[in-house]
Amino acid sequence: MTEQEILDKISHYKFYHIIQLTDTIATPGNPIYVPAQNLCLQMMEKLDLRDKRVLDVGCRDGLFSFKAESLGAREVIGIDNDLSAPATEFLIPFFNSAVKMVQINLYDMTAARFGLFDIVLFPGVLYHLRYPFWGLKILRDLIKPGGDLIIETAVWRGESRNAFLFCPVGDESPYEPSSCTFFNEKGLRDTLASLGFATYAVEYIPEKGGWRRMRKQWLRQIKTCLSGNRPPIRHVARAVLHCTYRGLDRNSRYISYWEGEHTIHSTIGG
Ligand SMILES: C[S@@+](CC[C@H](N)C(=O)[O-])C[C@H]1O[C@@H](n2cnc3c(N)ncnc32)[C@H](O)[C@@H]1O
């Protein structure tokens, strides 16, 4: 394909990801998302993906799926509940890629249909989930014990000592209304731990503005409190987490209580 043919072809599509096609041409995706994507790409490079089965959840145009393939993954499946035509019609054939993309909602995924994965990539989706605990539980059910989960998400920075989930609706979201789930770091780490994940690394995108921005936020918060209004708790930062699934203690009374049937009330009483 000549450069002109590539340019003609990509002009028919709307891209989300910026993906390098040749030395001089990249897909015209949105540059706003690049810092968060780079954080996730860097975390992927620290893993050994050779010969692994990889699942890319919310794969969009396939930036992370193609990266996983280039890092030696044996099989890569990308899923999205709004599959990208630019990826399936243009990028997969262009790269002669073996990435398989499937349109499905995360909540409908089962190990019976897709098998178990060594590595699950979960960038830019958690904060869009209305049912986040169930979404993470589904991911857990798709990962082999010892497997890795890479989460890139927006983390609520309003309070750090307790485990919190900030779950705004409508225009109270710090982003837009489909973005409704913002754990603080402790909330996310603890939730993952209760699902059998150990979190090894959490890395944030350095925030611009530093002290000056924080001071401005504190002043705004104090002003709002003094005026009797609800304090603004919209401050979120992008972070990537590397977790490993340690396997589930199926005998845990809490797992039985939350996910199955149990005898706590009938045997212990109360
Ligand atoms: C913000 S984009 C992130 C794309 C890519 N993962 C990245 O980080 O650059 C979120 C993507 O996840 C998809 N998505 C959101 N909720 C989903 C769900 N419950 N199941 C499957 N895909 C979902 C959206 O359609 C969209 O393509």
The ligand as an SDF file (V2000), in Angstrom:
LIG
                    3D

 27 29  0  0  0  0  0  0  0  0999 V2000
  -12.2250    5.1680   27.4150 C   0  0  0  0  0  0  0  0  0  0  0  0
  -12.2160    3.8900   26.2140 S   0  0  0  0  0  0  0  0  0  0  0  0
  -10.6200    3.1560   26.5550 C   0  0  0  0  0  0  0  0  0  0  0  0
  -10.0520    2.4350   25.3520 C   0  0  0  0  0  0  0  0  0  0  0  0
   -8.7330    1.7320   25.6270 C   0  0  0  0  0  0  0  0  0  0  0  0
   -8.8990    0.6240   26.5410 N   0  0  0  0  0  0  0  0  0  0  0  0
   -7.7110    2.7080   26.1550 C   0  0  0  0  0  0  0  0  0  0  0  0
   -7.4720    2.7210   27.3780 O   0  0  0  0  0  0  0  0  0  0  0  0
   -7.1450    3.4700   25.3880 O   0  0  0  0  0  0  0  0  0  0  0  0
  -13.3090    2.6970   26.9440 C   0  0  0  0  0  0  0  0  0  0  0  0
  -13.6160    1.5290   26.0290 C   0  0  0  0  0  0  0  0  0  0  0  0
  -14.2060    0.4840   26.8010 O   0  0  0  0  0  0  0  0  0  0  0  0
  -15.4100    0.0650   26.1970 C   0  0  0  0  0  0  0  0  0  0  0  0
  -16.2900   -0.4020   27.2740 N   0  0  0  0  0  0  0  0  0  0  0  0
  -16.8770    0.3370   28.2480 C   0  0  0  0  0  0  0  0  0  0  0  0
  -17.6070   -0.4350   29.0500 N   0  0  0  0  0  0  0  0  0  0  0  0
  -17.4810   -1.7130   28.6130 C   0  0  0  0  0  0  0  0  0  0  0  0
  -18.0300   -2.9570   29.0140 C   0  0  0  0  0  0  0  0  0  0  0  0
  -18.8390   -3.0630   30.0790 N   0  0  0  0  0  0  0  0  0  0  0  0
  -17.7130   -4.0700   28.3080 N   0  0  0  0  0  0  0  0  0  0  0  0
  -16.8900   -3.9740   27.2230 C   0  0  0  0  0  0  0  0  0  0  0  0
  -16.3500   -2.8220   26.7900 N   0  0  0  0  0  0  0  0  0  0  0  0
  -16.6380   -1.6910   27.4760 C   0  0  0  0  0  0  0  0  0  0  0  0
  -15.9160    1.2810   25.4300 C   0  0  0  0  0  0  0  0  0  0  0  0
  -16.7700    0.9370   24.3760 O   0  0  0  0  0  0  0  0  0  0  0  0
  -14.6030    1.8970   24.9420 C   0  0  0  0  0  0  0  0  0  0  0  0
  -14.1820    1.3590   23.7180 O   0  0  0  0  0  0  0  0  0  0  0  0
  1  2  1  0
  2  3  1  0
  2 10  1  0
  3  4  1  0
  4  5  1  0
  5  6  1  0
  5  7  1  0
  7  8  2  0
  7  9  1  0
 10 11  1  0
 11 12  1  0
 11 26  1  0
 12 13  1  0
 13 14  1  0
 13 24  1  0
 14 15  1  0
 14 23  1  0
 15 16  2  0
 16 17  1  0
 17 18  1  0
 17 23  2  0
 18 19  1  0
 18 20  2  0
 20 21  1  0
 21 22  2  0
 22 23  1  0
 24 25  1  0
 24 26  1  0
 26 27  1  0
M  CHG  2   2   1   9  -1
M  END
$$$$
